[in-house]
Amino acid sequence: MGATLSTYATNRDNNFNLIRFIAAALVLYSHSYPLSMGPNVNDPLATLIDMTWGGIAVDVFFITSGFLITYSFFSRNNIIAFIWARILRIYPALFLAIIFCVFVVGLFFTTNTISDYLFDPQTFKFFRRNVTLFSGVKYELPGVFTDNPYMKAVNGSLWTLPYEIKMYTYLAIIASLFLYVQRWLGKNTLKITFLSIAIISVATHIANHFLSFSEDEFIRLFAMFFIGAAFYIFRNHIFISSSIFLIILLVLSLSVMNKDLFFVVYSISIPYLVFYIAYVPAGKIREYNRIGDYSYGMYIYAFPVQQSVAAILAGVSVAWMVVISFGITLLLALLSWHL
């Protein structure tokens, strides 16, 4: 049957850093198609299952985030410490990435004069919105990347960050509320609440796929985050087994024959696959943890680097876009993590 998830989750020696790094690299790979060939071109996986590698990577980010952020909340047992930890995780690196976008990438590539660019209200708006995330994000800087295949967007990857902040907020509110009321409603109130949220949100996500009642990504990201959170809450009851992993992988592979069926199987099974990979494979693979967590730096720097490559090397191929932008972005991610 295997051990419970709680048995693995007590050990910090896991593959989460590597999983997130691979996910960030997949976002870079997936974006290389539209950024080098135009907004209507997706990576080849989309033809097979109507999902891109970048989309799957974002799901993995939110599943792992839901699990680890829930762990962080309950292990700290202090809402102020929790909020401060989240601020330190998101904002210092983001601030420097926005500085990079505005004062390095923007200044170099703008077709406006330097004074017009710096004093344009849109430049200030780009900086203010992206460095706070409170009012969503802004993608364009004046006169920047106007002739690129994917025109004008400077850092399109930032779109997920306001959702991430919202998920932290919802988690803190829901968990705090039900921790408070469970003294009257019973100790299982919190578990029932998180299980209900996970089931309803995933069901809503699947229903939205067929009924299309919302084009907003909120439903999908909420479902991924809170099913990750539910896995943490029920870690004592979830068995991590190689047999179950292989069966799920087989069913998922067979479902590729029908895109809608694949979507349903994927939406239900992807969390289990992620947590199996996070905790079971061991040995040499765990040595990656000695290096650091470069995933966030990869994620927030890749898009402006790729747009810069597209601007300098007109007509660059997807392959060269991946190779060149990966090398430059990895260097920036290393600096972001270590400095």
Secondary structure by P-SEA (a helix, b strand, c coil): ccccaaaaaaccccaaaaaaaaaaaaaaaaacccccccccccccccccccccaaaaaaaaaaaaaaaaaaaaaaaaccaaaaaaaaaaaccaaaaaaaaaaccccccccccccaaaaaacaaaaaaaaaaaccccccccccccccccccccccccccccaaaaaaaaaaaaaaaaaaaaaaccccccaaaaaaaaaaaaaaaaaaaaaaaccccccaaaaaaaaaaaaaaaaaacccccccaaaaaaaaaaaaaacccaaaaaaaaaacaaaaaaaaacccccccccccccccaaaaaaacaaaaaaaaaaacccccaaaaaaaaaaaaaaaaaaaaac
